[in-house]
């Protein structure tokens, strides 16, 4: 079974940049897969940041996430990333990678980001 795994979280200062990684075990990314990044702050609902299609690399972002977040993938490394600029305290959350293969969705366990002011 495909299992996404996020990494790269930690404690950063406001204004820092950070890149999270999404790798996969138990399988591999394939052509029509869609990789999505979400986040969930304490007491809030999980919200989508954006998506990327594995084969074409087509990206879409939630309106509120445009500008500071970039999603990309590397075919050869079999990995997707979420790059974040200008982190703010309100960006503190658990960040999740979701992979959709055909009609099946796989979630990672998440990686925590803490942003100090």
Contact map, one row per residue, 1 for C-alpha under 8 A:
111000000000000000000000111000000000000000000000000000000000000000000000000000000000000000000000000000000000000000000
111100000000000000000001111100000000000000000000000000000000000000000000000000000000000000000000000000000100000000000
111110000000000000000001111000000000000000000000000000000000000000000000000000000000000000000000000000000111000000000
011111000000000000000111100000000000000000000000000000000000000000000000000000000000000000000000111000000111100000000
001111100000000000001111100000000000000000000000000000000000000000000000000000000000000000000000100000000001110000000
000111110000000000011110000000000000000000000000000000000000000000000000000000000000000000000011100000000001111000000
000011111000000000011100000000000000000000000000000000000000000000000000000000000000000000000000000000000000011000000
000001111100000001111000000000000000000000000000000000000000000000000000000000000000000000000000000000000000001000000
000000111110000001010000000000000000000000000000000000000000000000000000000000000000000000000000000000000000001110000
000000011111000000000000000000000000000000000000000000000000000000000000000000000000000000000000000000000000001111000
000000001111100000000000000000000000000000000000000000000000000000000000000000000000000000000000000000000000000011110
000000000111110100000000000000000000000000000000000000000000000000000000000000000000000000000000000000000000000011110
000000000011111100000000000000000000000000000000000000000000000000000000000000000000001100000000000000000000000000111
000000000001111100000000000000000000000000000000000000000000000000000000000000000000011110000000000000000000000000111
000000000000111110000000000000000000000000000000000000000000000000000000000000000000111100000000000000000000000000000
000000000001111111000000000000000000000000000000000000000000000000000000000000000000111000000000000000000000000000000
000000000000001111100000000000000000000000000000000000000000000000000000000000000011111000000000000000000000000000000
000000011000000111110000000000000000000000000000000000000000000000000000000000000011101000000000000000000000000000000
000000010000000011111000000000000000000000000000000000000000000000000000000000001111000000000000000000000000000000000
000001111000000001111100000000000000000000000000000000000000000000000000000000001110000000000000000000000000000000000
000011110000000000111110000000000000000000000000000000000000000000000000000000111100000000000000000000000000000000000
000111100000000000011111000000000000000000000000000000000000000000000000000000111000000000000000100000000000000000000
000111000000000000001111100000000000000000000000000000000000000000000000000001110000000000000000000000000000000000000
011110000000000000000111111110000000000000000000000000000000000000000000000001100000000000000000000000000000000000000
111110000000000000000011111100000000000000000000000000000000000000000000000000000000000000000000000000000000000000000
111000000000000000000001111100000000000000000000000000000000000000000000000000000000000000000000000000000000000000000
111000000000000000000001111110000000000000000000000000000000000000000000000000000000000000000000000000000000000000000
010000000000000000000001111111000000000000000000000000000000000000000000000001000000000000000000000000000000000000000
000000000000000000000001001111101000000000000000000001000000000000000000000001000000000000000000000000000000000000000
000000000000000000000000000111111000000000000000000001100000000000000000000000000000000000000000000010000000000000000
000000000000000000000000000011111000000000000000000001100000000000000000000000000000000000000000000000000000000000000
000000000000000000000000000001111100000000000000000011100000000000000000000000000000000000000000000011000000000000000
000000000000000000000000000011111110000000000000000011100000000000000000000000000000000000000000001111000000000000000
000000000000000000000000000000011111000000000000001111000000000000000000000000000000000000000000001110000000000000000
000000000000000000000000000000001111100000000000001111000000000000000000000000010000000000000000111100000000000000000
000000000000000000000000000000000111110000000001111100000000000000000000000000000000000000000000111000000000000000000
000000000000000000000000000000000011111000000001111000000000000000000000000000000100000000000011110000000000000000000
000000000000000000000000000000000001111100000111110000000000000000000000000000000000000000000011110000000000000000000
000000000000000000000000000000000000111110000111100000000000000000000000000000000000000000001111000000000000000000000
000000000000000000000000000000000000011111011110000000000000000000000000000000000000000000001110000000000000000000000
000000000000000000000000000000000000001111111100000000000000000000000000000000000000000000111100000000000000000000000
000000000000000000000000000000000000000111110000000000000000000000000000000000000000000000001000000000000000000000000
000000000000000000000000000000000000000011111000000000000000000000000000000000000000000000000000000000000000000000000
000000000000000000000000000000000000000111111100000000000000000000000000000000000000000000000000000000000000000000000
000000000000000000000000000000000000000110111110000000000000000000000000000000000000000000000000000000000000000000000
000000000000000000000000000000000000011110011111000000000000000000000000000000000000000000000000000000000000000000000
000000000000000000000000000000000000011100001111100000000000000000000000000000000000000000000000000000000000000000000
000000000000000000000000000000000001111000000111110000000000010000000000000000000000000000000000000000000000000000000
000000000000000000000000000000000001111000000011111000000000110010001000000000000000000000000000000000000000000000000
000000000000000000000000000000000001110000000001111100000011110010000010000000000000000000000000000000000000000000000
000000000000000000000000000000000111100000000000111110000011100000000010000000000000000000000000000000000000000000000
000000000000000000000000000000000111000000000000011111001111000000000011100000000000000000000000000000000000000000000
000000000000000000000000000000011110000000000000001111111110000000000000000000000000000000000000000000000000000000000
000000000000000000000000000011111110000000000000000111111100000000000000101000000000000000000000000000000000000000000
000000000000000000000000000001111000000000000000000011111000000000000000000000000000000000000000000000000000000000000
000000000000000000000000000000000000000000000000000011111100000000000000000000000000000000000000000000000000000000000
000000000000000000000000000000000000000000000000000111111110000000000001100000000000000000000000000000000000000000000
000000000000000000000000000000000000000000000000000111011111000000000000000000000000000000000000000000000000000000000
000000000000000000000000000000000000000000000000011110001111100000000011000000000000000000000000000000000000000000000
000000000000000000000000000000000000000000000000011100000111110000000000000000000000000000000000000000000000000000000
000000000000000000000000000000000000000000000000111000000011111011000000000000000000000000000000000000000000000000000
000000000000000000000000000000000000000000000001110000000001111111000000000000000000000000000000000000000000000000000
000000000000000000000000000000000000000000000000000000000000111111000000000000000000000000000000000000000000000000000
000000000000000000000000000000000000000000000000000000000000011111000000000000000000000000000000000000000000000000000
000000000000000000000000000000000000000000000000110000000000111111111000000000000000000000000000000000000000000000000
000000000000000000000000000000000000000000000000000000000000111111111000000000000000000000000000000000000000000000000
000000000000000000000000000000000000000000000000000000000000000011111100000000000000000000000000000000000000000000000
000000000000000000000000000000000000000000000000000000000000000011111100000000000001110000000000000000000000000000000
000000000000000000000000000000000000000000000000100000000000000011111110000000000111100000000000000000000000000000000
000000000000000000000000000000000000000000000000000000000000000000111111000000000111000000000000000000000000000000000
000000000000000000000000000000000000000000000000011100000010000000001111100000011110000000000000000000000000000000000
000000000000000000000000000000000000000000000000000100001010000000000111110000011100000000000000000000000000000000000
000000000000000000000000000000000000000000000000000101001000000000000011111001111000000000000000000000000000000000000
000000000000000000000000000000000000000000000000000000000000000000000001111111110000000000000000000000000000000000000
000000000000000000000000000000000000000000000000000001000000000000000000111111100000000000000000000000000000000000000
000000000000000000000000000000000000000000000000000000000000000000000000011111100000000000000000000000000000000000000
000000000000000000000000000000000000000000000000000000000000000000000000011111100000000000000000000000000000000000000
000000000000000000000011000110000000000000000000000000000000000000000000111111110000000000000000000000000000000000000
000000000000000000001111000000000000000000000000000000000000000000000000111111111000000000000000000000000000000000000
000000000000000000001110000000000010000000000000000000000000000000000011110001111100000000000000000000000000000000000
000000000000000000111100000000000000000000000000000000000000000000000011100000111110000000000000000000000000000000000
000000000000000000111000000000000000100000000000000000000000000000001111000000011111000000000000000000000000000000000
000000000000000011110000000000000000000000000000000000000000000000001110000000001111100000000000000000000000000000000
000000000000000011100000000000000000000000000000000000000000000000011100000000000111111000000000000000000000000000000
000000000000001111000000000000000000000000000000000000000000000000011000000000000011111000000000000000000000000000000
000000000000011110000000000000000000000000000000000000000000000000010000000000000001111100000000000000000000000000000
000000000000111111000000000000000000000000000000000000000000000000000000000000000001111110100000000000000000000000100
000000000000111000000000000000000000000000000000000000000000000000000000000000000000011111110000000000000000000000101
000000000000010000000000000000000000000000000000000000000000000000000000000000000000001111110000000000000000000001111
000000000000000000000000000000000000000000000000000000000000000000000000000000000000000111110000000000000000000000100
000000000000000000000000000000000000000010000000000000000000000000000000000000000000001111111000000000000000000011100
000000000000000000000000000000000000000010000000000000000000000000000000000000000000000111111100000000000000000111100
000000000000000000000000000000000000001111000000000000000000000000000000000000000000000000111110000000000000000111000
000000000000000000000000000000000000001110000000000000000000000000000000000000000000000000011111000000000000011110000
000001000000000000000000000000000000111100000000000000000000000000000000000000000000000000001111100000000000011110000
000001000000000000000000000000000000111000000000000000000000000000000000000000000000000000000111110000000011111000000
000111000000000000000100000000000011110000000000000000000000000000000000000000000000000000000011111000000011010000000
000100000000000000000000000000000011110000000000000000000000000000000000000000000000000000000001111100001111000000000
000100000000000000000000000000001111000000000000000000000000000000000000000000000000000000000000111110001110000000000
000000000000000000000000000000001110000000000000000000000000000000000000000000000000000000000000011111111100000000000
000000000000000000000000000001011100000000000000000000000000000000000000000000000000000000000000001111111000000000000
000000000000000000000000000000011000000000000000000000000000000000000000000000000000000000000000000111110000000000000
000000000000000000000000000000000000000000000000000000000000000000000000000000000000000000000000000111111000000000000
000000000000000000000000000000000000000000000000000000000000000000000000000000000000000000000000000111111100000000000
000000000000000000000000000000000000000000000000000000000000000000000000000000000000000000000000011110111110000000000
011100000000000000000000000000000000000000000000000000000000000000000000000000000000000000000000011100011111000000000
001100000000000000000000000000000000000000000000000000000000000000000000000000000000000000000001111000001111100000000
001111000000000000000000000000000000000000000000000000000000000000000000000000000000000000000001110000000111110000000
000111000000000000000000000000000000000000000000000000000000000000000000000000000000000000000001000000000011111000000
000011100000000000000000000000000000000000000000000000000000000000000000000000000000000000000111100000000001111100000
000001111100000000000000000000000000000000000000000000000000000000000000000000000000000000000111000000000000111110000
000000001100000000000000000000000000000000000000000000000000000000000000000000000000000000011110000000000000011111000
000000001111000000000000000000000000000000000000000000000000000000000000000000000000000000111110000000000000001111100
000000000111000000000000000000000000000000000000000000000000000000000000000000000000000010111000000000000000000111110
000000000011110000000000000000000000000000000000000000000000000000000000000000000000001111110000000000000000000011111
000000000011110000000000000000000000000000000000000000000000000000000000000000000000000010000000000000000000000001111
000000000000110000000000000000000000000000000000000000000000000000000000000000000000000110000000000000000000000000111
